[in-house]
Amino acid sequence: MFKLFRRATPEDRERARLDALLKNSRSIEGTLTDKVESLVYFTYEVRGVTYHAAQDVSVIEGAVSRLGSQNLGPVTVRYSTTNPANSMVLSQSWSGLNQNLSQGTNYYAEPIA
């Protein structure tokens, strides 16, 4: 009964935002510009407007280990069509991070099994 009146934690709100974004968004190529601890900084362009964004990936299990080998460079960004500033490069069930950059093979938008 008390769960009905429980406030969502910031982590719960972020997970819900990422889930909604995954269902109602478009993909576009972007650039990972920096990584600082659990923050990733990236840029992308939608209809002539360049967006600079950051995402805290600490709420995503295993994200920091996945980012450890990721070099700065191309990524796939998911963004909301109604609010292009609402974007992500990583969620619990989707990753826009390139795999195997050193081998010259890019796998964009790989679902996480």
BALOBA-1460 file (C-alpha; in Angstrom, 3 decimals):
// residues 113
<rec num="1" residu="m" x="0.000" y="0.000" z="0.000"/>
<rec num="2" residu="f" x="2.814" y="2.409" z="0.775"/>
<rec num="3" residu="k" x="4.315" y="1.920" z="-2.681"/>
<rec num="4" residu="l" x="1.425" y="3.902" z="-4.144"/>
<rec num="5" residu="f" x="2.619" y="7.031" z="-2.368"/>
<rec num="6" residu="r" x="6.358" y="6.485" z="-2.700"/>
<rec num="7" residu="r" x="8.181" y="9.176" z="-4.636"/>
<rec num="8" residu="a" x="10.359" y="8.099" z="-7.498"/>
<rec num="9" residu="t" x="14.063" y="8.402" z="-6.859"/>
<rec num="10" residu="p" x="16.233" y="10.331" z="-9.336"/>
<rec num="11" residu="e" x="17.594" y="6.971" z="-10.553"/>
<rec num="12" residu="d" x="14.039" y="5.702" z="-11.203"/>
<rec num="13" residu="r" x="13.174" y="8.883" z="-13.120"/>
<rec num="14" residu="e" x="16.332" y="8.580" z="-15.238"/>
<rec num="15" residu="r" x="15.598" y="4.927" z="-16.068"/>
<rec num="16" residu="a" x="12.040" y="5.857" z="-17.042"/>
<rec num="17" residu="r" x="13.344" y="8.704" z="-19.244"/>
<rec num="18" residu="l" x="15.773" y="6.368" z="-21.005"/>
<rec num="19" residu="d" x="13.076" y="3.716" z="-21.534"/>
<rec num="20" residu="a" x="10.679" y="6.291" z="-22.996"/>
<rec num="21" residu="l" x="13.440" y="7.710" z="-25.168"/>
<rec num="22" residu="l" x="14.295" y="4.257" z="-26.466"/>
<rec num="23" residu="k" x="10.688" y="3.674" z="-27.539"/>
<rec num="24" residu="n" x="10.006" y="7.111" z="-29.063"/>
<rec num="25" residu="s" x="13.167" y="8.420" z="-30.671"/>
<rec num="26" residu="r" x="15.345" y="8.577" z="-33.744"/>
<rec num="27" residu="s" x="18.981" y="7.622" z="-34.170"/>
<rec num="28" residu="i" x="21.659" y="9.886" z="-35.534"/>
<rec num="29" residu="e" x="25.429" y="9.856" z="-35.670"/>
<rec num="30" residu="g" x="27.217" y="11.922" z="-33.064"/>
<rec num="31" residu="t" x="30.641" y="12.306" z="-31.505"/>
<rec num="32" residu="l" x="31.755" y="11.259" z="-28.039"/>
<rec num="33" residu="t" x="33.856" y="14.228" z="-26.955"/>
<rec num="34" residu="d" x="34.857" y="13.394" z="-23.374"/>
<rec num="35" residu="k" x="34.516" y="10.892" z="-20.526"/>
<rec num="36" residu="v" x="34.886" y="11.913" z="-16.900"/>
<rec num="37" residu="e" x="34.194" y="9.178" z="-14.363"/>
<rec num="38" residu="s" x="30.551" y="8.222" z="-15.029"/>
<rec num="39" residu="l" x="29.733" y="11.198" z="-17.276"/>
<rec num="40" residu="v" x="29.926" y="11.028" z="-21.049"/>
<rec num="41" residu="y" x="29.876" y="14.173" z="-23.156"/>
<rec num="42" residu="f" x="28.730" y="14.050" z="-26.756"/>
<rec num="43" residu="t" x="27.619" y="16.279" z="-29.612"/>
<rec num="44" residu="y" x="25.179" y="15.738" z="-32.469"/>
<rec num="45" residu="e" x="23.387" y="17.807" z="-35.075"/>
<rec num="46" residu="v" x="19.641" y="17.805" z="-35.790"/>
<rec num="47" residu="r" x="18.185" y="19.992" z="-38.554"/>
<rec num="48" residu="g" x="21.189" y="22.312" z="-38.584"/>
<rec num="49" residu="v" x="21.341" y="22.782" z="-34.798"/>
<rec num="50" residu="t" x="24.352" y="21.369" z="-32.936"/>
<rec num="51" residu="y" x="23.583" y="19.947" z="-29.495"/>
<rec num="52" residu="h" x="26.187" y="19.435" z="-26.784"/>
<rec num="53" residu="a" x="24.954" y="16.994" z="-24.149"/>
<rec num="54" residu="a" x="26.125" y="14.954" z="-21.190"/>
<rec num="55" residu="q" x="24.746" y="11.739" z="-19.762"/>
<rec num="56" residu="d" x="25.358" y="10.303" z="-16.312"/>
<rec num="57" residu="v" x="25.695" y="6.563" z="-16.872"/>
<rec num="58" residu="s" x="26.131" y="5.614" z="-13.212"/>
<rec num="59" residu="v" x="22.507" y="4.381" z="-13.037"/>
<rec num="60" residu="i" x="23.188" y="1.850" z="-15.817"/>
<rec num="61" residu="e" x="24.618" y="-1.451" z="-14.613"/>
<rec num="62" residu="g" x="28.020" y="-2.204" z="-16.139"/>
<rec num="63" residu="a" x="28.170" y="1.072" z="-18.060"/>
<rec num="64" residu="v" x="31.446" y="2.251" z="-16.562"/>
<rec num="65" residu="s" x="33.174" y="-0.991" z="-17.592"/>
<rec num="66" residu="r" x="31.751" y="-0.681" z="-21.138"/>
<rec num="67" residu="l" x="33.054" y="2.876" z="-21.346"/>
<rec num="68" residu="g" x="36.515" y="1.886" z="-20.176"/>
<rec num="69" residu="s" x="37.627" y="0.725" z="-23.622"/>
<rec num="70" residu="q" x="35.574" y="3.257" z="-25.606"/>
<rec num="71" residu="n" x="37.688" y="5.826" z="-27.400"/>
<rec num="72" residu="l" x="36.486" y="9.308" z="-28.129"/>
<rec num="73" residu="g" x="34.919" y="9.469" z="-31.552"/>
<rec num="74" residu="p" x="31.764" y="8.419" z="-33.397"/>
<rec num="75" residu="v" x="28.719" y="7.156" z="-31.503"/>
<rec num="76" residu="t" x="25.055" y="6.671" z="-32.257"/>
<rec num="77" residu="v" x="22.773" y="9.068" z="-30.393"/>
<rec num="78" residu="r" x="19.069" y="8.505" z="-29.747"/>
<rec num="79" residu="y" x="17.087" y="11.751" z="-29.487"/>
<rec num="80" residu="s" x="13.457" y="12.709" z="-28.991"/>
<rec num="81" residu="t" x="11.765" y="14.023" z="-32.120"/>
<rec num="82" residu="t" x="9.683" y="16.451" z="-30.070"/>
<rec num="83" residu="n" x="12.627" y="17.656" z="-27.950"/>
<rec num="84" residu="p" x="15.961" y="16.997" z="-29.693"/>
<rec num="85" residu="a" x="17.868" y="18.115" z="-26.598"/>
<rec num="86" residu="n" x="16.544" y="14.997" z="-24.823"/>
<rec num="87" residu="s" x="19.092" y="12.398" z="-25.897"/>
<rec num="88" residu="m" x="21.224" y="9.429" z="-24.853"/>
<rec num="89" residu="v" x="24.104" y="7.265" z="-26.010"/>
<rec num="90" residu="l" x="23.612" y="4.412" z="-23.551"/>
<rec num="91" residu="s" x="20.758" y="2.763" z="-21.664"/>
<rec num="92" residu="q" x="20.174" y="-0.500" z="-19.839"/>
<rec num="93" residu="s" x="19.069" y="-2.268" z="-23.044"/>
<rec num="94" residu="w" x="20.681" y="-0.224" z="-25.856"/>
<rec num="95" residu="s" x="24.137" y="1.069" z="-26.642"/>
<rec num="96" residu="g" x="25.224" y="3.596" z="-29.225"/>
<rec num="97" residu="l" x="28.876" y="3.048" z="-28.388"/>
<rec num="98" residu="n" x="31.033" y="1.666" z="-31.167"/>
<rec num="99" residu="q" x="32.486" y="-1.776" z="-30.633"/>
<rec num="100" residu="n" x="35.815" y="-2.731" z="-32.287"/>
<rec num="101" residu="l" x="36.902" y="0.741" z="-33.397"/>
<rec num="102" residu="s" x="40.507" y="-0.398" z="-33.514"/>
<rec num="103" residu="q" x="39.654" y="-3.123" z="-36.039"/>
<rec num="104" residu="g" x="37.891" y="-0.707" z="-38.357"/>
<rec num="105" residu="t" x="34.457" y="-2.233" z="-37.791"/>
<rec num="106" residu="n" x="31.697" y="-0.103" z="-36.272"/>
<rec num="107" residu="y" x="28.558" y="-1.656" z="-34.885"/>
<rec num="108" residu="y" x="26.066" y="1.135" z="-34.392"/>
<rec num="109" residu="a" x="23.025" y="0.845" z="-32.147"/>
<rec num="110" residu="e" x="23.672" y="-2.634" z="-30.842"/>
<rec num="111" residu="p" x="21.021" y="-4.033" z="-28.497"/>
<rec num="112" residu="i" x="22.537" y="-5.331" z="-25.291"/>
<rec num="113" residu="a" x="21.762" y="-8.998" z="-24.722"/>
